[in-house]
Amino acid sequence: MKLLDKYILSKFLKTYVFVVGLLVVVIMVIDFTEKNEKYIKNDVPAEAIIQYYMAFAPWIANLISPITVFITTVLVTSGMAVKTEIVAILSGGVSFRRMLVPYLIGASLVACVSFYANGWLIPNSEKYRIGFEIEYLKKPFYFNERDIHLKVAENDYIYIQRYNNRTESAYRVTMERIVDNRLEAKLFAKKMTWNDSLQTWRFRNWEKRELKTFGEVMTKGEDLDSAFNLSPADFDSKYQLNATMNMNELEEYIALLKSRGSSEVGLYEIEKYIRYMLPFTAIILTLMGVSVSAEKSTRGGAGFKIALGFVIAFVFILLFVLVKAIAEAGSMHPILAIWIPNIVGLVAALVMYRFVPK
C-alpha cells in the first residue's frame, strides 16, 4: 500500500467513524425526545433505558451504514477537490481508476464488518431492544387470528379455530394424520392447553377416529397429553422477530416455516436477502460518491455536492422501501426486487464515472 493509499484510506475511515457517531447521537437524542413521555408514563427504570440505547446505537449505526459511507465519500472527495489535491494526484501520473482503490478498500472493510455485525452480532442486542419496546412501548399483544392451519409433523396437520395467548389455550382443535394422501386418524378436542412442566399439549374432551383396513376405531376421553412441533412461542408477537435472529437462526426458522407451509416464509427470506445485499450497496455508493464529488466546482462548491449526495441517498432509500414492499406483497421474485436498488445504483454510478474528468 502506497503513501497515497494510506492517506485516502485514513481520511475515509476517520470521516466514516465521525459521520456515523454524529448521526447516531443525533438520532438517539431525537428518539429519546419522542419516547420520553412514554418512559415517564410507564415508569421505565433508568437502567433499562440506558441499556436500551446501548442496544439501539449499534442497530441504527448498521442501518445507516450504506448511506453514511456515501456521505463520507462525498465529504472526503469534495474536500480533496476543493484543495486541488485530486488535480495534483492525477497530474502526478496516478489514474483516476487507481485513485479509487483506497476508497473501495475502505468501503469493502465497512461492508465486511457490517455484514458480520448484521448477521451475527447485532441480532443478540436486538433481542433486548425489541423486548424492551414490546414491554414498555407497545400495547399488550393479543393473538387474534382465527382458523389456523399448521403442519406440525411429517404427516400431522392441526387446525385451531382460535387461540388465547394469555391463557395459552386453543379452542376447537382438529388434528389429522395423512399418509400418502390418505386420512389415517383424526382427533377432535374442544380445548387444548399448554403444560409448561412437561412441554406438551393437553387435549381436553377429546374424541379420536382411526381408519383401519377393515373398519373404524373410535376412542374418547377427558385428557390426553401429546408432544409435537408447536409451542406457545409460535403464537407470540412477531414484532420485528426477523431482526432478533442471526443468520443461522434465520435459516432454521425459514426451514421451519417451509415445513409448515406458512405464508410468512417470504418475509424472512427477504430479510436474509437484504443482509446479503447491503454490503454491496456500500461499495456501489462509494463509487457513486467519488464520481459525483471528484470534480472541483467553482459554483456551489462542496456544499452543493453534499446536498446532491443527500438527494441521491434519499432517492436510494425511497427505492429500497418501494421494492421491499413489492417483494413482501409477492408481486415480484424477492431476490430480483431486493437487488433492484443496487442494480439501478450501479448503472447510475457507472454513468457518473464515465463522465468524470480524468
C-alpha positions, 0 to 999 in steps of 0.5 A: 500500500502506497503513501497515497493509499494510506492517506485516502484510506485514513481520511475515509475511515476517520470521516466514516467513524465521525459521520456515523457517531454524529448521526447516531447521537443525533438520532438517539437524542431525537428518539429519546425526545419522542419516547420520553413521555412514554418512559415517564408514563410507564415508569421505565427504570433508568437502567433499562433505558440506558441499556436500551440505547446501548442496544439501539446505537449499534442497530441504527449505526448498521442501518445507516451504514450504506448511506453514511459511507456515501456521505463520507465519500462525498465529504472526503472527495469534495474536500480533496477537490476543493484543495486541488489535491485530486488535480495534483494526484492525477497530474502526478501520473496516478489514474483516476481508476487507481485513485479509487482503490483506497476508497473501495478498500475502505468501503469493502472493510465497512461492508465486511464488518457490517455484514458480520455485525448484521448477521451475527452480532447485532441480532443478540442486542436486538433481542433486548431492544425489541423486548424492551419496546414490546414491554414498555412501548407497545400495547399488550399483544393479543393473538387474534387470528382465527382458523389456523392451519399448521403442519406440525409433523411429517404427516400431522396437520392441526387446525385451531379455530382460535387461540388465547395467548394469555391463557395459552389455550386453543379452542376447537382443535382438529388434528389429522394424520395423512399418509400418502394422501390418505386420512389415517386418524383424526382427533377432535378436542374442544380445548387444548392447553399448554403444560409448561412442566412437561412441554406438551399439549393437553387435549381436553374432551377429546374424541379420536377416529382411526381408519383401519383396513377393515373398519373404524376405531373410535376412542374418547376421553377427558385428557390426553397429553401429546408432544409435537412441533408447536409451542406457545412461542409460535403464537407470540408477537412477531414484532420485528422477530426477523431482526432478533435472529442471526443468520443461522437462526434465520435459516432454521426458522425459514426451514421451519416455516417451509415445513409448515407451509406458512405464508410468512416464509417470504418475509424472512427470506427477504430479510436474509436477502437484504443482509446479503445485499447491503454490503454491496450497496456500500461499495456501489455508493462509494463509487457513486460518491467519488464520481459525483464529488471528484470534480472541483466546482467553482459554483456551489462548491462542496456544499452543493455536492453534499446536498446532491449526495443527500438527494441521491441517498434519499432517492436510494432509500425511497427505492429500497422501501418501494421494492421491499414492499413489492417483494413482501406483497409477492408481486415480484421474485424477492431476490430480483426486487431486493437487488433492484436498488443496487442494480439501478445504483450501479448503472447510475454510478457507472454513468457518473464515472464515465463522465468524470474528468480524468 
